[in-house]
Amino acid sequence: MEDRKEGMAGEKILCVDDEDAIRKLCTVYLAKRGYRVEAVANGVEALRLVESKGPPDLVVTDVNMPLMNGLELVKRLREDRRTARTPIIVLSAAKQEQDILAGYSHGADDYIGKPIDLAVLAAKIETILRQTRGVTEVIAAPRKLAVVIAFAHGKGGVGATTLAANVASALAAEGKSVVLLDLNLQFGNAAMFFDLRPRTTIVDYARADITRVTDRSRSRWTRCGRARPGDEAGRGHARVARRQRRRLRGHSAASRGAAQYVRHPRDADADRHLRRADPGHARPQHAEGHRRRGCREIPETQGRRHRAVRREGRCGRGPRRAICAGRAQRQDRGLPPAARGAARDAESRPRVRPPYPLELVPLFPEFLNKRRTKFTLPLRLMEELKIDRPSLFFAIGGVAPQGGGRPNEMWNPYATQWDQYQAASAAARDAGLVHEKDGRWDLTPAGRDLVQRVRREADAYLAALPSPLRASDLARLASLLGRAFEATAASLDQRWHVHIPRARRMAGSAAHPMVALENAIYGLWQARDDCHMAAWRQAGLDGPTLDTLTRIWRGEAATEADLSAKLTTQRPADVAAELGRLRQGGLVASAGALRTTDKGAQTRQAIEDETDRLFFSGWPDDVGSTAPWIAEKLAAVNASF
């Protein structure tokens, strides 16, 4: 084992773990690499050590420990001014998505699953410390204080960026030095208000070596042009729009409009069976009746026949049994094989078995959040239609994917109020994009034309993106993930299909591999939503109650008031009623600070496990076996955006 180089040794590391063997192992291994290691058995001892000997250079902590667990320790360290910037690595045998996200949400810098690979741990420690060496002196240097003015959108988010840009312009006109920072990394467009075209973004700045950041280098990253004092926000939109239109006209990739189904050449049979099993003329039913209090029988379309399915349970009750246990199977025997669905047709194929490739899951939302970051059509449409972003996305991101419906059907299934959409819906209606009748919203002809235009230009934009992969690898990646989506959709019972139809409606032309990849990943993420909803419905919960249980399970709130403040899409009275049901069911402790009981924690974890099972179990084995290759290639695509 090689010792670390001289001049890089001496950092103090605090190791916190209740297992004596792990403490000794980490102490010996890290000491041989030149670190000074202090080891304690729980979070309470760790805080005492920090109080008596000062903050360490890095903390490595377990999660499940007596007296004080690792997540609470991370939270306490982040609240202490002396350790607020101390790097923290969390070790845990719990490697589910929600466990990793809980670690990061409490303030951890990295998360490593047990059993520990000491070489990997040492490499992560060295990487983090290399990035933070010398930063302490920079932070401690005295600086002139500045004034921060924050603009947070209200219900509907009408005009927040416009107001911020105009205030920044007015302050600059008074001779003040102004920095305008748009923290919406996905849809931020503050630069466009001043006709500035950034060569670099805050993402590029974050990827830079933090130890080499100076005032000069910061100005190099952030300089993209200067807005003249007195310029009003909104000036220059026309020039940006003209340039963008000329650029888009130059693309040779012709769009065929929104395809109804995502086609993948390697799974043509399953696609054909799916078309027969779900005829285009049969409008998909809203598979949950009413999201919270529905109690109606939902027919399931299969080959122009209706199968008998169970009735949805009322709020607070468990799901009821099927109306007739064997009737659905007897009906299927009389159908031709093609009409029995891709799931039954593929039963003889090898399927993915546990452990499932969970490393793929966080890559899907990362792709969806990044793939259109420089797509400027929404900005041009806002200028053209004289509406703000929430109003535009009410039409193209809410009504269009759902195919119309009531707010509780189109939006958050974990909410009990939808007042925040009133301003956006009214503006979209005034712009002629949607219309409302008896509480139901639908697209107007102008709205449908707009959705098709967005799809065409999105296809052209995606087709023009440079890819870090070879064309054959990109096509293979899209095909594998497309087959995975079709397999999940086919294996999941039709009564749980709430979001999957959205992927069918919003799919683009798959003639280009990047568009096909977007179709597949968007479909997979919608399918995972449906799998999650199926899991918590089968557990006898509704959406708002599950959200309440999840917040308590993750330790995000200690009191009912804190919980109500977190659940902004629910009324306080609804939160109180949900808490009462959870306590009555033995899922949440009846007294003291909010916490889940053992039964509640097991129930919540079982929902996650069932979500993974429903999502992955239908995948063909040849797709699952290529998961490491998929993860590598998709991560490369995400990094290129």
N, C-alpha and C positions, 0 to 999 in steps of 0.2 A: 504493500500500500504506500503510495507516494505521499509525503508530507506536503503541505501547502507552501507556496513560495514565501520567502522572507519579505517583510514589509506589508504582507496582506493578512498577518495573523493578529491575534489579540482581541478580536471582538467578543463581547460577552453575550452568551446565549442562555436563555432561561428555558429549561425543559420541564413541562408540567404533565405528569401522567401518573395514574394511580397504580399502575403495574410496575413493580420493582425491577423486573427483568428488562423492560423497555427503557426505564430511566438509566439503568446501568449500561445497557447497550449503546444508547445514544451518547451518554457521557464519554465512554471510552472511545467510540468511533470519532466523535467530533473533536475530542481533545487531541487525538493523534493528528488531526488536520489543522491544529494550531489554534482552536477556539478555547475560550475560557467558559466552561459549562457549569451552571448551577441547576440542580434538579430538585423538584418538590413534588408532592403527591396529590395536590388539589389546588383549586383556584384561590382558596382562602390563604394558604401558605404562600402562594405566588404573590398575592397582593402585599402580604407582610414583608416578603423579601424585597419587593420593589420599594416599599416604604423605608426599609432600613438600609438598603445598599444602593438605592438609586435605580433608574430604569436600565434595562439591558439594551443591547443593540438589536436583538431579535428574540421573539418568543415562539416556541414550538409547544403546542398544547393539545392534549386529548380532549374529547367531547364528554364522554360519560365518566364522571368522577363524583365521589361523595362530597358533601358539604357545598360545593359550588362547581357546576359543570363548566366545560370549556367555552360554550357560547356566552354564558353570563360573564366569564372572565374576560373574553374579548370585548364585550360591551363595556365593562368597567374600565378596562385599559383605554378604550377609545374616549371615554368620558373624562379621563384624567389628562390634564394639560401636559404633564411630563411624558406620557406614553401615547399621546394621541396619534403621533406619527411613527411609532415603533412598528416595524414589520412583524406580522403574526402569521404563522403557518399552523393550520388546524389538521390534526390527525384523527381519523375516525374509521371504524369498520363499517359505518353506515355510508353507502356510496350511491344512494338513490338521488334522483335529480333534486327533490325538495330538500334533502339534507345538505347537499352542496350549496344550493341557493341560500339556505338558512345561514350557513357559515359565512358566505360573502355578505349577506344582508346585515349581519352583526358587525362586520368590519374586518374580516379576515382578508389577508393578501393572497393566500394560496390555500388549497385544500388537497390533502393527500390521503388516499384510502389505505386502510390496513389490510393485509400485513405490509409492513413498511419495507421498501427497498432503500437501504441506507445510502447507496450511491446516488439514487435519485434525490433523496432528502438533502444530501450534502450539496448536490449540484444546484438545487433550488435555493438553498441558503446562500451559496456563493453568488448566484445570479442576483438575488434580491439585495444582498449587502453591497455588491459592486455598483448597483444602481443608486444606492442611498449614501455611499461614502462621499463625504464632503458637502452633503446637502445641509447638514446641521448648521455649519458656519454660514451658509447662504441664508438660511431661514432666520438665524439669530441676528443677522446684520440689521441695524436700525433702518427703517424706511418711513417715508412720509405717508401718513394715513390718507386713504381715499374714501369717497362717499359712494356707496352702492345703492342704486335705485333698481328695484326688481318689479317687473310687470308679470303678474300671474293671471291667466285667463279665468274668467268666471264661467257661468253656465253657457255652453256653446262656444266659448272662446272667441267672441266677435272682436276683431280689430286689435288684439293685444300687440302684435308685431308692428302694425302701423303706428300705434300710439308710442311705442318705445322708440321707433325710428325717428318720429317727429320731435320727441323730447331730446333725443341725442343731437339732432340737427340744431335745435334751439340753443342747447348748452354750448355746442361748438361755435355758434354764431357769437356768443358772449366771450369767446376767447379761451374757454376751458378745454383742457385735454380730456377727450372722451373716448372710451372704449365701449363699443356696442357688441355684446356677446349674446348670441342666440343659442340657448341651451337645448333646443329641440334638435338633437343630432340627426333625427330621421327626416323631418320635414322642414327644418329651419330654412328661412329664405331672406334673412335680414339683409344680406349683401345685395340681393337682387333689387331691393328698394332704392339703392343708390347706384344702380347700373354697374356694380363691381363684379368681376368674374374671378373668384379666388383661384390662384394656382395651387395653393395648399390649404388644408383644412385643419381643424382642431384635432382630427384623428392623426394626421401626419405629425403634429406637434407632440401628441401623446406617445407616438412611437419613437421619438428622439431619445437620445441618451440623456437622462435627467441630470447626470453629474456634469454635463457640459452646457447646461442652459445658462445663458447670460442675457443681459438686456439687448445686446446686439443680435444674438441668435434668435431671441424671441421676436424682435422686429422683423427679422428675415422670414420667419414662419408666418407671421400675421399680416405682413404688408401685401396687399393686393390692389392698392389704389387708394386714392384719397377722395372723400366726399367733401364738396365745397360747403362752407358754412352757409346756412340758409336754404340749402337744397331740401325740398320737401320730399318726404317718403312717397314713393310711387312714381317719381319722375324717372324716365329711362326704361320703363316697362316695354314700351312700344319697340324701342331699338333691340332690346333683348329678344322680344317675340319674333321680330323680323329675321334676326340672325338665326334663331333656332329653327324657324320655318324653312329658311334656305338650306340649312344643314340637313334637315329631315327629308327635304325633297330630293336630296342627292342620294339617298339610300336606294339601292336596287332591290332590296328584299321587299317583295310585295306581300301585303297582309291579306288574308282571306276572311277577316272578320272573326268574331268570337265563335269558336267551335263548341258544339254542345257536349262532346265527349273528348277526353284526352286519349289519343291513339298512340300505341307503342307497338312497333313492328314485331317484337318478340312475344307479345301476348295478344295477338290478333283474335284468337279463339275466345279468350275470356272477354275481350271487348265486345265481340259479336254476341256472345251469350248475355252479357249485361244489357245490351240494347234490347234484346228480345224479352228479357225478364223485367225491364223497366221501360215500357213504351213511352215515346216522347210525348204522346198526346195525354198521358195520365199525369196530371199535376201532382208533384210530391206533396204529401200531407205534412203538416207541421207535427213532427213525431212526438211531441210531448203534450198535445192538447193545450192546456193552459200551463205556463211554466210552474205555477205554484199551487193552484187549487183545481186544476183540471181533473175531470173524472168522466172521460168519454171513451168509447171504443174506437180504436184507430184501425181502419182497414189497411192491409198491406197488399200492394199491387204485385201480382206475379202472373205473367203471361195472360193478361186480360181476365184473370180470376182474382177473387179476394180471399185471402186466408184469414182465418179467425185468430186474433191475437188477444193478449191479455188487456185488461183495462188498467189505466194508470191509477196509482194510489193517490189519496188526498194528502195534503200537506201534513207531515208529521207521522204518517202511517207507512208501514212497509208495503212493498209492491204486492199486488194480488196475483194469484195463480192464473195460468192460462184458462180461457173459457172452456176449452176442451183439449186435454193434453195430447191426444193423438190425432186430432182432426187435421192439423196442418200437414202432418206426415202423410196421412191418407190422401189428402188432396194432391200432394206432390206426386204420388205414385201414378196418378192419372195424367200427368203433364208430360209432354215430350222432354227429353233430356236437356235440350238447349234452354228451356224455360224454367229449369229448376235453379238457375243462378250459378254464377261462377264459383261460389263457395262449395256447393255440393258436387259440381263437376270436377273440382280440383281436390276432392277428399283423398284420392289415392296418391297424390303427389307428396313427397317429403316436405315437412314443414319445419320452421325454425323452432328450436327447443331452448329452454333456459340453459345457461344465462343469456339473456337477450342483449343485443348490441345497444345498450343505453347511451354509449358515447355519441351516437348519431343524433340523439334528440336535441341537444342544445345547438347543433349546427343548423337545424331547420329554421328557427326564428332568426338566427343571425343572418342567414341568407335573405330571408324575407325583409328584414330591416335594412339591409344594405343594398339590395340589387337595384333600387330605383332612387338612390340618394341624389343623383344628378339629373333626374328626369324632370325637366322644367315645364312640361305641359300643364300641370295643375296651376302653376303660377300664371301662365298665359291665359288659362281659362278663367281664373279669378278676375284678371283685368278685363277680359272680354265680356264676362257676364256681370261684372260689378258686384260680386259676392265674395265672402271671406272663405277661408279654407274649411271650417266646420260645416258650412252650408253646402259647399261643393261635395264634401265627402259624405254628407248625409244622403245625397243622391247616388253617387257612384260607389260608395263604400258601405252603405247601409241598405238602401232600398233595392239597388240592383242585384247584389249577391243573393239576397234572400228571395228575390222575385216578388217583392211587395209584402206588406203585412203591417201589423201593429208594432209599436215601439218595443214592447216586451218580447216580441217574436224576432225582431231584427237585431236587437242589441244584446246587452249583457244578461245572461241567464241567472246571474248572481245578484241582480238588483231588485229592489222593490219600488223604486221611483225612477221616472225618466223625464223629469222636468228639465234636466240639463240640455235636452234636445229640442226644446220648444223654439228657441231663437233660431237655431240652424234650420229646422224644418220650415219655419215661416219664411225665412229668406229664400230657401230652395223653391218653395211654392211660388213666391213672388217672381222668381226668375224663370218660371215656367218649366221647371225640371220635374216636379212631382205634383201630384194632386191627392187630396184626402177626402175620403167618403166614409162616414160612420166610424171614424177612428182608424181606418186602414189607409196606408200610404202606398201609392203605386207610381211608377214612372209615367210621364207623359210621352207622346211621340218624340218631342224634342229631347227629353231625358234619355230615351232609348238610343236616339241618334248620337247623343253625347257619349254614352257608354261605349258604343261601337267605335267612335272616334278615338277615345282613350285607349281602347284595346289595340286598334291598328297602330297608333303611334307608339304605344308601349312595346309592341312586337318589333317595330322598326328600331326602337332604342336598344332593346335587348340584343337584337341581331347585330347591331353595330358595336357592342361592347367587346373590347379585346379580352381574350380568354387565355389564362395561363396554361391551359391544357391543350393537347393536340385535338384536332377535330374528332378523331375516332374515340379518344378517351371521354370527351365531353358528351358525345352521342351515347356511349355506353353507360356513363353515369346517369344521364337522363332516362335511358331505357330501364336500368335496374331500379331506380327510385320510382319510375312510373309503374313498373310491375308490382313493386311493394305497395303503392297506393291502391291499385286495382285489387290486389289480394286482400288488403285490410278492408276495403269497401265491400268486397264480396263475402268475406267471412263474418262481418259484423251484421247482426240481425237488422233487418230493414226498419224495425220500429225505432231503432236508435239513430237513424239517418236524419240528423238535423242540419249539420254543417256540410256534409259531403255533397249534397246537391249544389251548394255554392261553388264548389270547385268545378262542377260540370258547367255551370252557367258562365263562370268568369274565365274559363280556359282560353288561351290564345292559340294561334296557328302553330302547330308543332313542327312546321317545316324546318325551322332552325333549332339546333340542339339547345341553345340557351333558353329559348321560349319553352321548349319541351321540359327543360329542367325546372323552370319556374312553375309550369303546370303541375309537375309531379310533386314538388316540395310544398306548394300551396295546398294541393290535395291531401298530402300526408298530414299537414298541420291541422287542416279541418277534420280529417279522420281521427286524429288524436283527441281533438276536442270532443268528438262524438263518443269515443271510447271512454274518456273521462266522465262524461255525463252518464253514460250507461253504467259505469262502475258505482257512482254515488247514488244513482236512482235504485240500483239493485240493492244497495245498502240501506234503503228506506229513507234517504234524505232528499231535500230539495236544494236548489242552487243557493239561495241566501243562507240557509242553515249550514250548508257545507262551507261557505265562505267564512261564516262566523267561527265554526269549529277549526278551520284551517288557521285563522289568525291566532287563535288561542294555542293551538298545537305548535305553532312556530314561535310562540313567546313574544308576539308583537304588541300585546296589550295586557296590562295587569289589572285594570279596572274596567267596569262597564262604560265609564265615560271615555276612557282611552279607546275602547273598542268602537264605540259609536263614531269617534273622530276619525278612525281609520276607515270605517265602512261608509264612505261618502255617498254611495249610491243606494243606501238603505235609510229608512226613517228610524230614528231612535226607538220608537215604539215597537217596530218590527224586530230590531236587534234585541230588545228586552224579551220579546215573546220567543225568539229563537233560543236565547240563553235559557229561558225557562224550560223549553222542550229538551235541550241538551242536558240540563241538570236532572230533569225528570227521567231521562233515559240512561243516566249514569255515565254520560260521556264527558261531562265537565264537573269539576268539584263543586259541591253545593255551598261551600263557605270559603272565606278567605280570598286571596288573590286568584285571578282567573288562571286556571291550569286544567289540562286534560287529565282524566283518570287513566289508569292502565287500560281500561276498556276503550276509552276514547282514543288513546294513542294507537292501540291495536286496530281499531276501526278505521282511523284515518290512514294508517300505513297500508291496511288491506285494500283501501280504495286505490292507492298508488300502484300496488302490486297488480291489482285486477286491470287497471288502465294499461299497464305494460303488457299484460297477457293478451288482452283484447287487441292491442295495437300490433304486436309482433307475431302472435301465434299463427296468423294466416299467411305470413310471408313464405314464399318458396325457399327451400333450403339453399338453393344455389345463390339466391340473393343474400340471405343471411350470412353465408360463408364468405362473401366478398365484403363484409362490413368494414374491415380495416382498410381495404382499398377505397371504398366509398368515403370513409371518414377522411382519409388523406387527400383525396381529390377535391372533395367538397370544401375542406378547410382551405385549400389553395385557391379555389374560386372565391370564397368569402374574403380572403385576404387581398384579392386583386381589386375589389370594388373601391 
